[in-house]
């Protein structure tokens, strides 16, 4: 556990969003290109932060510090995906998300698994900023079981 971690109860639920696969995201064999998986994770993070109220108007934003993806099986066009995230850890200024991508028609079969680490930053300075009590409450709401 990171020295930045706080001794708090991490919500155990998931935050999910559905995204339509676009024609331009596939290769010649109709496989969804590997870069699209990172875009799906990004879109899910943007929707999470919007649900939390952490957007351009708040004066703070989330900076991606780490992104990884294990490609488990190809996604084929056309498809609709479900992107799920689970809050793995929340620190003073960062949070860690376990992420996955599944076909919305068969959500029990994972196509990719990833991990994202985000840092809360002040929009004016770009410097890390601690999560507020309101942020923590919004995370609990977004990740409620």
ZADO-1210 file (C-alpha; in nm, 4 decimals, padded with zeros to 6 digits):
<atoms>
<atom x="00.0000" y="00.0000" z="00.0000" code="UNK" pos="1"/>
<atom x="00.1256" y="00.3445" z="-00.0908" code="UNK" pos="2"/>
<atom x="00.2293" y="00.5837" z="00.1851" code="UNK" pos="3"/>
<atom x="-00.0312" y="00.8185" z="00.0413" code="UNK" pos="4"/>
<atom x="-00.3188" y="00.5764" z="00.1078" code="UNK" pos="5"/>
<atom x="-00.5703" y="00.6645" z="00.3718" code="UNK" pos="6"/>
<atom x="-00.7289" y="00.4173" z="00.6074" code="UNK" pos="7"/>
<atom x="-01.0844" y="00.4524" z="00.4762" code="UNK" pos="8"/>
<atom x="-01.3472" y="00.2069" z="00.3627" code="UNK" pos="9"/>
<atom x="-01.3343" y="00.1817" z="-00.0169" code="UNK" pos="10"/>
<atom x="-01.6788" y="00.1468" z="-00.1730" code="UNK" pos="11"/>
<atom x="-01.7226" y="-00.1976" z="-00.3244" code="UNK" pos="12"/>
<atom x="-01.9592" y="-00.1240" z="-00.6121" code="UNK" pos="13"/>
<atom x="-01.8825" y="-00.0497" z="-00.9726" code="UNK" pos="14"/>
<atom x="-01.9316" y="00.2460" z="-01.2024" code="UNK" pos="15"/>
<atom x="-02.0378" y="00.1344" z="-01.5493" code="UNK" pos="16"/>
<atom x="-02.0968" y="00.3081" z="-01.8781" code="UNK" pos="17"/>
<atom x="-02.1913" y="00.1850" z="-02.2244" code="UNK" pos="18"/>
<atom x="-02.0178" y="00.2989" z="-02.5414" code="UNK" pos="19"/>
<atom x="-02.0959" y="00.2190" z="-02.9037" code="UNK" pos="20"/>
<atom x="-01.8004" y="00.0923" z="-03.1061" code="UNK" pos="21"/>
<atom x="-01.7522" y="00.3161" z="-03.4096" code="UNK" pos="22"/>
<atom x="-01.6681" y="00.1885" z="-03.7554" code="UNK" pos="23"/>
<atom x="-01.3404" y="00.3838" z="-03.7596" code="UNK" pos="24"/>
<atom x="-01.2149" y="00.2033" z="-03.4469" code="UNK" pos="25"/>
<atom x="-01.1736" y="-00.1304" z="-03.6238" code="UNK" pos="26"/>
<atom x="-00.8933" y="-00.2734" z="-03.8327" code="UNK" pos="27"/>
<atom x="-00.9227" y="-00.4564" z="-04.1667" code="UNK" pos="28"/>
<atom x="-01.0320" y="-00.7769" z="-03.9873" code="UNK" pos="29"/>
<atom x="-01.3132" y="-00.5925" z="-03.7980" code="UNK" pos="30"/>
<atom x="-01.1165" y="-00.6165" z="-03.4685" code="UNK" pos="31"/>
<atom x="-01.1391" y="-00.3084" z="-03.2508" code="UNK" pos="32"/>
<atom x="-00.7944" y="-00.1462" z="-03.2579" code="UNK" pos="33"/>
<atom x="-00.5980" y="-00.1581" z="-02.9318" code="UNK" pos="34"/>
<atom x="-00.5888" y="00.2224" z="-02.9021" code="UNK" pos="35"/>
<atom x="-00.9695" y="00.2316" z="-02.8822" code="UNK" pos="36"/>
<atom x="-00.9613" y="00.0379" z="-02.5547" code="UNK" pos="37"/>
<atom x="-00.7725" y="00.3278" z="-02.3939" code="UNK" pos="38"/>
<atom x="-01.0305" y="00.5693" z="-02.5371" code="UNK" pos="39"/>
<atom x="-01.3107" y="00.3633" z="-02.3822" code="UNK" pos="40"/>
<atom x="-01.1357" y="00.3804" z="-02.0432" code="UNK" pos="41"/>
<atom x="-01.0909" y="00.7551" z="-02.0951" code="UNK" pos="42"/>
<atom x="-01.4585" y="00.8069" z="-02.1782" code="UNK" pos="43"/>
<atom x="-01.5595" y="00.6138" z="-01.8663" code="UNK" pos="44"/>
<atom x="-01.3275" y="00.8321" z="-01.6525" code="UNK" pos="45"/>
<atom x="-01.4743" y="01.1488" z="-01.8047" code="UNK" pos="46"/>
<atom x="-01.8259" y="01.0256" z="-01.7275" code="UNK" pos="47"/>
<atom x="-01.7215" y="00.9325" z="-01.3734" code="UNK" pos="48"/>
<atom x="-01.5716" y="01.2764" z="-01.3092" code="UNK" pos="49"/>
<atom x="-01.8811" y="01.4408" z="-01.4554" code="UNK" pos="50"/>
<atom x="-02.1001" y="01.2337" z="-01.2200" code="UNK" pos="51"/>
<atom x="-01.8765" y="01.3489" z="-00.9338" code="UNK" pos="52"/>
<atom x="-01.9057" y="01.7151" z="-01.0354" code="UNK" pos="53"/>
<atom x="-01.5316" y="01.7309" z="-01.1042" code="UNK" pos="54"/>
<atom x="-01.5171" y="01.9069" z="-01.4391" code="UNK" pos="55"/>
<atom x="-01.3853" y="02.2237" z="-01.6009" code="UNK" pos="56"/>
<atom x="-01.6268" y="02.4397" z="-01.4020" code="UNK" pos="57"/>
<atom x="-01.4980" y="02.3078" z="-01.0691" code="UNK" pos="58"/>
<atom x="-01.1458" y="02.4488" z="-01.1131" code="UNK" pos="59"/>
<atom x="-01.0018" y="02.0995" z="-01.0641" code="UNK" pos="60"/>
<atom x="-00.9542" y="01.8024" z="-01.2904" code="UNK" pos="61"/>
<atom x="-00.8136" y="01.4518" z="-01.2908" code="UNK" pos="62"/>
<atom x="-00.4731" y="01.3954" z="-01.4482" code="UNK" pos="63"/>
<atom x="-00.3956" y="01.0471" z="-01.5731" code="UNK" pos="64"/>
<atom x="-00.0716" y="00.9305" z="-01.4093" code="UNK" pos="65"/>
<atom x="-00.0824" y="00.5652" z="-01.5194" code="UNK" pos="66"/>
<atom x="-00.2803" y="00.3554" z="-01.7669" code="UNK" pos="67"/>
<atom x="-00.2408" y="-00.0116" z="-01.8456" code="UNK" pos="68"/>
<atom x="-00.4463" y="-00.2618" z="-02.0393" code="UNK" pos="69"/>
<atom x="-00.4373" y="-00.6388" z="-02.0776" code="UNK" pos="70"/>
<atom x="-00.6071" y="-00.7409" z="-02.4013" code="UNK" pos="71"/>
<atom x="-00.7886" y="-01.0647" z="-02.3216" code="UNK" pos="72"/>
<atom x="-00.9909" y="-01.1280" z="-02.6399" code="UNK" pos="73"/>
<atom x="-01.0692" y="-00.9254" z="-02.9500" code="UNK" pos="74"/>
<atom x="-01.3783" y="-00.7119" z="-02.9795" code="UNK" pos="75"/>
<atom x="-01.5436" y="-00.7248" z="-03.3188" code="UNK" pos="76"/>
<atom x="-01.7248" y="-00.4435" z="-03.4967" code="UNK" pos="77"/>
<atom x="-02.0188" y="-00.3797" z="-03.4676" code="UNK" pos="78"/>
<atom x="-02.0556" y="-00.3883" z="-03.0919" code="UNK" pos="79"/>
<atom x="-02.1580" y="-00.1945" z="-02.7876" code="UNK" pos="80"/>
<atom x="-01.9225" y="-00.2206" z="-02.4923" code="UNK" pos="81"/>
<atom x="-01.9720" y="-00.1849" z="-02.1219" code="UNK" pos="82"/>
<atom x="-01.6790" y="-00.0264" z="-01.9407" code="UNK" pos="83"/>
<atom x="-01.6691" y="-00.0987" z="-01.5701" code="UNK" pos="84"/>
<atom x="-01.4550" y="00.0569" z="-01.3007" code="UNK" pos="85"/>
<atom x="-01.3998" y="-00.0335" z="-00.9394" code="UNK" pos="86"/>
<atom x="-01.2335" y="00.2010" z="-00.6945" code="UNK" pos="87"/>
<atom x="-00.9254" y="00.0096" z="-00.5823" code="UNK" pos="88"/>
<atom x="-00.7594" y="00.2790" z="-00.3706" code="UNK" pos="89"/>
<atom x="-00.8021" y="00.6412" z="-00.2791" code="UNK" pos="90"/>
<atom x="-00.5100" y="00.8402" z="-00.1499" code="UNK" pos="91"/>
<atom x="-00.4680" y="01.1999" z="-00.0407" code="UNK" pos="92"/>
<atom x="-00.4437" y="01.3330" z="-00.4001" code="UNK" pos="93"/>
<atom x="-00.4727" y="01.0217" z="-00.6180" code="UNK" pos="94"/>
<atom x="-00.7065" y="00.7354" z="-00.6840" code="UNK" pos="95"/>
<atom x="-00.6626" y="00.3986" z="-00.8483" code="UNK" pos="96"/>
<atom x="-00.9269" y="00.2338" z="-01.0642" code="UNK" pos="97"/>
<atom x="-00.9500" y="-00.1274" z="-01.1738" code="UNK" pos="98"/>
<atom x="-01.1165" y="-00.1194" z="-01.5152" code="UNK" pos="99"/>
<atom x="-01.2581" y="-00.3705" z="-01.7599" code="UNK" pos="100"/>
<atom x="-01.4283" y="-00.3844" z="-02.0969" code="UNK" pos="101"/>
<atom x="-01.6926" y="-00.6351" z="-02.1985" code="UNK" pos="102"/>
<atom x="-01.9356" y="-00.6651" z="-02.4885" code="UNK" pos="103"/>
<atom x="-02.2676" y="-00.5242" z="-02.3636" code="UNK" pos="104"/>
<atom x="-02.4459" y="-00.8272" z="-02.5148" code="UNK" pos="105"/>
<atom x="-02.2323" y="-01.0657" z="-02.3060" code="UNK" pos="106"/>
<atom x="-02.1069" y="-00.8622" z="-02.0092" code="UNK" pos="107"/>
<atom x="-01.9830" y="-01.1731" z="-01.8285" code="UNK" pos="108"/>
<atom x="-01.6993" y="-01.2189" z="-02.0776" code="UNK" pos="109"/>
<atom x="-01.4124" y="-00.9737" z="-02.0383" code="UNK" pos="110"/>
<atom x="-01.2318" y="-00.8462" z="-02.3447" code="UNK" pos="111"/>
<atom x="-00.9829" y="-00.6263" z="-02.1584" code="UNK" pos="112"/>
<atom x="-00.8727" y="-00.5443" z="-01.8067" code="UNK" pos="113"/>
<atom x="-00.6836" y="-00.2331" z="-01.7053" code="UNK" pos="114"/>
<atom x="-00.5676" y="-00.0084" z="-01.4280" code="UNK" pos="115"/>
<atom x="-00.5754" y="00.3715" z="-01.4149" code="UNK" pos="116"/>
<atom x="-00.4196" y="00.6023" z="-01.1582" code="UNK" pos="117"/>
<atom x="-00.5467" y="00.9589" z="-01.1498" code="UNK" pos="118"/>
<atom x="-00.4283" y="01.2626" z="-00.9587" code="UNK" pos="119"/>
<atom x="-00.6572" y="01.5487" z="-00.8629" code="UNK" pos="120"/>
<atom x="-00.5026" y="01.8731" z="-00.9892" code="UNK" pos="121"/>
<atom x="-00.5761" y="02.2426" z="-00.9560" code="UNK" pos="122"/>
<atom x="-00.6731" y="02.3808" z="-01.2986" code="UNK" pos="123"/>
<atom x="-00.4889" y="02.7114" z="-01.2400" code="UNK" pos="124"/>
<atom x="-00.1572" y="02.5694" z="-01.1200" code="UNK" pos="125"/>
<atom x="-00.1586" y="02.2093" z="-01.2456" code="UNK" pos="126"/>
<atom x="-00.0394" y="02.1052" z="-00.8994" code="UNK" pos="127"/>
<atom x="-00.1831" y="01.8053" z="-00.7124" code="UNK" pos="128"/>
<atom x="-00.4701" y="01.8911" z="-00.4830" code="UNK" pos="129"/>
<atom x="-00.6176" y="01.6752" z="-00.2051" code="UNK" pos="130"/>
<atom x="-00.9554" y="01.5134" z="-00.2566" code="UNK" pos="131"/>
<atom x="-01.2205" y="01.7004" z="-00.0607" code="UNK" pos="132"/>
<atom x="-01.4830" y="01.5482" z="00.1667" code="UNK" pos="133"/>
<atom x="-01.7359" y="01.6259" z="-00.1078" code="UNK" pos="134"/>
<atom x="-01.5193" y="01.4333" z="-00.3590" code="UNK" pos="135"/>
<atom x="-01.5077" y="01.1347" z="-00.1267" code="UNK" pos="136"/>
<atom x="-01.8838" y="01.1450" z="-00.0806" code="UNK" pos="137"/>
<atom x="-01.9307" y="01.1651" z="-00.4585" code="UNK" pos="138"/>
<atom x="-01.7005" y="00.8645" z="-00.5037" code="UNK" pos="139"/>
<atom x="-01.9000" y="00.6706" z="-00.2467" code="UNK" pos="140"/>
<atom x="-02.2185" y="00.7606" z="-00.4359" code="UNK" pos="141"/>
<atom x="-02.0728" y="00.6682" z="-00.7770" code="UNK" pos="142"/>
<atom x="-01.9297" y="00.3380" z="-00.6482" code="UNK" pos="143"/>
<atom x="-02.2172" y="00.2427" z="-00.4180" code="UNK" pos="144"/>
<atom x="-02.2786" y="-00.1329" z="-00.4181" code="UNK" pos="145"/>
</atoms>
